[in-house]
Amino acid sequence: MKIGVLTGGGDCPGLNPVIRAIVKTSSREGMTALGIQNGWKGLVDNHIKPLDQAAVSGILHRGGTVLGTSRTNPYKDPAALEKLKNNFKKLGLDALIAIGGEDTLGVAAKLSKEGFKIVGVPKTIDNDLPGTDFTFGFDTAVNIAMEAIDRLHSTAESHQRIMVVEVMGRHAGWIAIHSGIAGGADLVLIPEVPIRMEEVIGVIRKRNERGKNFSIIVVAEGAKFDGSEVTLEKKLDDFGHVRLGGIGELLAKKIEEATGFETRVTVLGHVQRGGSATAFDRMLGTRFGEKAVRLVKKGEFGKMVALRGNEIVPVPIETVAGKLKTVDADFYAMAKTFFG
Ligand code: F6P
């Protein structure tokens, strides 16, 4: 049996552990793994590399993806889609394991409906995919953000400043809430709940009255100001996403204007996505990769592996298509207990 493997969308700590697990498991089962480079683009352009034991040796602790990635959407270009389908057949793939987020798995779901044998593996640092309790990469990103918040505490206190920390999270505030609570932030602002400046200022002033003349505010990049996202440019990617960024700067300016307190911004950006995965993400990625091969072996296509409790289970791949798991009101209410 020949299994193609690709990684699509933004990279994420834990991708290499998934690839390694797929190769090791498939090789034990007497299957061959074939690496498709740079996401769906590699299947359009026929950019392939062999994935044997040697190719995955020493990659467990490495960040990024040894297969490369892209945000290519083959459904945007009928000619590209045709090439992709022909290459799938020409390569003699018995199955494809697609590792990615909402966009990559959305393409996988469509191909699967057209009869291609596909198994999905959910990936995103944002943790916003439905059907799975967690995606790998999230724990690493949260730990990086938490450490940054820890470090910002001491300098905020020394200078009696307000520190705004902008973290990733396009549609969902999971990274912001988890890192904010774990790091003891005084306020966390997320895409799901519109920012209210009176609340932001209220928290800072109340802390000041208690003798706390510094504050840490965590804001997700997708948080909305006056009802809109703050963007770096207007250009859209293949899947229609705009490049977010700038909410931290805007917020800092508004805080300084309203309170007179000196305010600084730290934008964590892609630091949250780079480097080695935590043990949790390496383990989750390894379990996802192993299970994906087992599903291929059993002929369970059109499925995505998912974490439910402590079990890795198959769920229909359409579970993720066009849907997002966002922070609900109860979870945010819990987080609010720790604000101020
Ligand atoms: O998809 C995860 C993510 O890290 C988002 O949080 C962020 O908005 C986006 O990717 C950034 O994408 P890029 O790497 O293309 O700048």
Residues whose N, C-alpha, C, O or C-beta is under 5 A from the ligand:
A	BS01	F6P	G10 D126 M168 G169 R170
